Amino acid sequence: MANDVRTVTDPLGNTIHLLQDIHLMSCENEKDMYDSPETVISKPAMLIEVTRELKKQMYYFRYVGGERTMLILVDYNGSRWEITECIRNPPNEMLSKIMKSGKQLL
């Protein structure tokens, strides 16, 4: 269903809303090879907070089997946190840039 909303709580106690849209679908296409978005958010290997132009974002990063990684971007939209992007195997340069611009919370 297009309007289904699932929620998951991250290690800091934030409730993240997983909307059934293209961002979430791109994360879930290969569940057998990658962890689910809920697992990446609830048990990240790394959690980075970035503030850009007064907008808060969180990046959840998780290793899956050493070779596969997943990065989930979550934005604070008014009154709740929502997934806005899911990237499988993000380039090291991207991770480096995020780490330099943000604050590592986990």
Backbone as CSV, one residue per row, in Angstrom:
resi,resn,N_x,N_y,N_z,CA_x,CA_y,CA_z,C_x,C_y,C_z
1,MET,0.834,-1.189,0.000,0.000,0.000,0.000,0.874,1.245,0.000
2,ALA,0.476,2.255,-0.731,1.282,3.451,-0.895,1.379,4.277,0.382
3,ASN,0.429,4.205,1.273,0.443,5.038,2.467,0.848,4.299,3.727
4,ASP,1.355,3.086,3.603,1.795,2.345,4.776,2.993,3.041,5.406
5,VAL,2.968,3.140,6.719,4.082,3.725,7.443,4.480,2.754,8.544
6,ARG,5.749,2.351,8.517,6.296,1.551,9.603,7.209,2.467,10.404
7,THR,7.423,2.133,11.655,8.343,2.918,12.470,9.366,1.995,13.107
8,VAL,10.509,2.566,13.406,11.581,1.863,14.102,12.269,2.878,15.011
9,THR,12.763,2.421,16.143,13.451,3.295,17.094,14.954,3.084,16.965
10,ASP,15.690,4.189,16.857,17.143,4.089,16.747,17.760,3.973,18.151
11,PRO,19.072,3.742,18.254,19.712,3.578,19.562,19.617,4.809,20.471
12,LEU,19.325,5.976,19.894,19.204,7.199,20.686,17.771,7.466,21.137
13,GLY,16.841,6.595,20.743,15.444,6.749,21.134,14.590,7.523,20.157
14,ASN,15.143,7.902,19.001,14.370,8.606,17.976,13.481,7.618,17.228
15,THR,12.248,8.004,16.968,11.345,7.185,16.161,11.494,7.610,14.715
16,ILE,11.849,6.653,13.865,12.054,6.916,12.447,10.879,6.326,11.686
17,HIS,10.313,7.117,10.789,9.168,6.688,9.981,9.678,6.193,8.635
18,LEU,9.302,4.953,8.316,9.692,4.338,7.056,8.482,4.357,6.140
19,LEU,8.432,5.345,5.283,7.314,5.486,4.354,7.502,4.520,3.199
20,GLN,6.422,3.951,2.729,6.474,3.036,1.594,6.582,3.851,0.310
21,ASP,7.775,4.252,-0.012,7.993,5.000,-1.247,9.230,4.464,-1.946
22,ILE,9.680,5.162,-2.938,10.797,4.699,-3.754,12.075,4.552,-2.932
23,HIS,12.293,5.411,-1.929,13.505,5.334,-1.116,13.565,4.017,-0.352
24,LEU,12.474,3.665,0.273,12.431,2.445,1.058,12.447,1.214,0.162
25,MET,11.749,1.279,-0.953,11.730,0.136,-1.865,13.123,-0.180,-2.393
26,SER,13.927,0.845,-2.637,15.281,0.606,-3.141,16.138,-0.099,-2.101
27,CYS,15.827,0.064,-0.827,16.568,-0.613,0.239,16.152,-2.057,0.385
28,GLU,14.932,-2.355,0.050,14.378,-3.663,0.368,14.392,-4.659,-0.786
29,ASN,14.896,-4.278,-1.934,14.862,-5.163,-3.099,15.646,-6.457,-2.918
30,GLU,16.733,-6.419,-2.186,17.585,-7.598,-2.037,17.792,-7.915,-0.562
31,LYS,16.708,-8.211,0.151,16.786,-8.463,1.585,17.714,-9.616,1.936
32,ASP,17.831,-10.595,1.056,18.688,-11.726,1.362,20.166,-11.341,1.360
33,MET,20.518,-10.267,0.661,21.906,-9.828,0.603,22.212,-8.695,1.565
34,TYR,21.219,-7.927,1.931,21.406,-6.755,2.773,20.471,-6.823,3.979
35,ASP,20.858,-6.156,5.053,19.964,-6.050,6.203,18.780,-5.169,5.837
36,SER,17.693,-5.336,6.559,16.512,-4.501,6.331,16.800,-3.081,6.819
37,PRO,16.062,-2.090,6.320,16.227,-0.723,6.816,16.015,-0.631,8.331
38,GLU,15.089,-1.434,8.864,14.854,-1.422,10.315,16.101,-1.837,11.082
39,THR,16.815,-2.838,10.576,18.029,-3.297,11.243,19.139,-2.259,11.139
40,VAL,19.287,-1.643,9.976,20.314,-0.617,9.794,20.082,0.535,10.770
41,ILE,18.829,0.936,10.950,18.507,2.054,11.844,18.602,1.652,13.315
42,SER,18.129,0.474,13.660,18.126,0.082,15.078,19.492,-0.398,15.566
43,LYS,20.352,-0.869,14.645,21.666,-1.386,15.031,22.759,-0.892,14.078
44,PRO,22.936,0.425,13.972,23.949,0.918,13.034,25.363,0.691,13.561
45,ALA,26.298,0.511,12.646,27.709,0.473,13.022,28.196,1.892,13.304
46,MET,27.561,2.849,12.621,27.930,4.248,12.783,26.678,5.110,12.579
47,LEU,26.567,6.154,13.394,25.455,7.093,13.297,26.043,8.500,13.332
48,ILE,25.768,9.270,12.293,26.331,10.618,12.165,25.203,11.622,12.009
49,GLU,25.289,12.706,12.779,24.314,13.800,12.693,24.954,14.955,11.931
50,VAL,24.224,15.484,10.967,24.696,16.608,10.158,23.616,17.685,10.180
51,THR,24.034,18.937,10.371,23.109,20.062,10.294,23.536,20.931,9.120
52,ARG,22.610,21.096,8.165,22.859,21.932,6.983,21.741,22.942,6.865
53,GLU,22.109,24.205,6.858,21.120,25.285,6.722,19.964,25.098,7.705
54,LEU,20.303,24.846,8.960,19.350,24.657,10.062,18.470,23.419,9.912
55,LYS,18.819,22.530,8.997,18.075,21.288,8.802,18.897,20.127,9.338
56,LYS,18.297,19.346,10.248,18.998,18.203,10.826,18.804,16.952,9.976
57,GLN,19.908,16.216,9.828,19.890,14.949,9.112,20.683,13.938,9.928
58,MET,20.305,12.672,9.794,21.039,11.593,10.435,21.412,10.583,9.357
59,TYR,22.627,10.069,9.438,23.110,9.037,8.534,23.364,7.770,9.342
60,TYR,22.703,6.700,8.960,22.856,5.399,9.605,23.642,4.504,8.661
61,PHE,24.759,3.970,9.140,25.634,3.157,8.301,25.805,1.786,8.938
62,ARG,25.764,0.751,8.120,25.909,-0.621,8.633,26.645,-1.484,7.621
63,TYR,27.561,-2.302,8.148,28.256,-3.310,7.354,27.401,-4.559,7.309
64,VAL,27.383,-5.221,6.153,26.644,-6.468,6.007,27.606,-7.492,5.420
65,GLY,28.113,-8.351,6.239,29.008,-9.392,5.747,30.367,-8.908,5.302
66,GLY,30.777,-7.734,5.715,32.100,-7.236,5.385,32.242,-6.623,4.011
67,GLU,31.531,-7.132,3.029,31.656,-6.628,1.662,30.551,-5.652,1.296
68,ARG,29.389,-5.842,1.877,28.239,-5.014,1.527,27.957,-4.030,2.662
69,THR,27.648,-2.814,2.278,27.321,-1.781,3.255,26.036,-1.079,2.844
70,MET,25.402,-0.459,3.818,24.192,0.297,3.526,24.228,1.594,4.325
71,LEU,23.847,2.672,3.669,23.774,3.992,4.278,22.355,4.505,4.102
72,ILE,21.736,4.905,5.203,20.378,5.435,5.152,20.403,6.862,5.666
73,LEU,19.860,7.774,4.873,19.742,9.174,5.244,18.337,9.424,5.758
74,VAL,18.247,10.073,6.907,16.969,10.382,7.538,16.933,11.883,7.792
75,ASP,15.851,12.535,7.386,15.660,13.978,7.600,14.593,14.218,8.650
76,TYR,14.749,15.318,9.379,13.706,15.741,10.309,12.765,16.655,9.537
77,ASN,11.553,16.182,9.288,10.569,16.916,8.486,9.444,17.434,9.372
78,GLY,9.632,18.598,9.915,8.590,19.219,10.725,8.449,18.617,12.097
79,SER,7.815,17.463,12.187,7.571,16.878,13.498,8.058,15.443,13.632
80,ARG,8.704,14.910,12.570,9.155,13.530,12.665,10.345,13.266,11.752
81,TRP,11.065,12.174,12.069,12.190,11.718,11.258,11.677,10.769,10.177
82,GLU,12.130,10.983,8.925,11.699,10.152,7.803,12.889,9.788,6.930
83,ILE,12.890,8.556,6.409,13.927,8.150,5.456,13.773,8.973,4.178
84,THR,14.899,9.513,3.696,14.864,10.256,2.443,15.774,9.653,1.377
85,GLU,16.710,8.786,1.808,17.596,8.170,0.816,18.188,6.889,1.391
86,CYS,18.393,5.934,0.525,19.015,4.662,0.890,20.070,4.351,-0.164
87,ILE,21.303,4.113,0.286,22.396,3.876,-0.653,23.094,2.574,-0.282
88,ARG,23.134,1.652,-1.216,23.893,0.424,-1.017,25.328,0.652,-1.453
89,ASN,26.254,0.168,-0.660,27.682,0.266,-0.956,28.105,1.698,-1.327
90,PRO,27.890,2.652,-0.414,28.280,4.033,-0.721,29.798,4.136,-0.884
91,PRO,30.252,5.018,-1.773,31.695,5.180,-1.982,32.372,5.719,-0.715
92,ASN,33.612,5.330,-0.520,34.373,5.794,0.641,34.460,7.311,0.695
93,GLU,34.544,7.942,-0.466,34.636,9.398,-0.524,33.381,10.046,0.060
94,MET,32.231,9.448,-0.211,30.968,9.959,0.316,30.950,9.849,1.843
95,LEU,31.357,8.689,2.350,31.388,8.499,3.800,32.352,9.472,4.461
96,SER,33.497,9.683,3.850,34.487,10.615,4.384,33.921,12.028,4.458
97,LYS,33.239,12.449,3.408,32.650,13.790,3.371,31.582,13.949,4.466
98,ILE,30.752,12.921,4.651,29.716,12.966,5.692,30.361,13.051,7.067
99,MET,31.390,12.243,7.291,32.054,12.244,8.590,32.717,13.584,8.893
100,LYS,33.274,14.224,7.878,33.908,15.521,8.071,32.905,16.625,8.355
101,SER,31.713,16.517,7.772,30.723,17.588,7.919,29.786,17.391,9.107
102,GLY,29.862,16.239,9.749,28.918,15.953,10.829,29.572,15.573,12.131
103,LYS,28.750,15.119,13.042,29.177,14.711,14.376,28.813,13.240,14.555
104,GLN,29.808,12.399,14.818,29.554,10.975,14.996,28.945,10.748,16.382
105,LEU,27.750,10.170,16.420,27.044,9.911,17.670,27.247,8.475,18.145
106,LEU,27.478,7.559,17.220,27.780,6.150,17.532,28.889,5.677,16.621
